[in-house]
């Protein structure tokens, strides 16, 4: 009877160790939300050349020219995570367009699915996270108000309860 109790205790301990190991593996595979890991390297608004006035139709005003926000992000996580867990979750991007006087004209929060585009290499970052030492460059189509003269870009993680 005593041997049976020792055996059952050993099985219980092994089961607890195994479950802890599975929880740890799951933790390692989950991308971490780390605001300090992201660095905005470059941001610029590109507007294509406007059509010369002689090419405009009398029925049309100025044709809409394609505009996009080019953003270059760098992921550089610190060493607080174990080697296998250094995958960082993608943040949302907050874009604020402002006037010459600094008054906000337009605000938009873009989820990673919205700002990543459709490149397959980047889409894997949605589920697996972004490895450290990775640089991401994306072009986000935007519509600029006529009086826009400046912009701000911030990276944030949405609150999840």
Secondary structure, DSSP 8 states (H G I E B T S, - for coil): -HHHHHHHHHHHHHHHHHHHHHHHHHHHHS-B--GGGEEEEEEEEEE-----GGGS-TT--S----EEEEEEEEE---TTS-GGG-EE---EEEEEEE-TT--EEEEEEE-HHHHS-S-HHHHHHHHH-EETTEEEEEEEE----TT--EEEEEEE-----
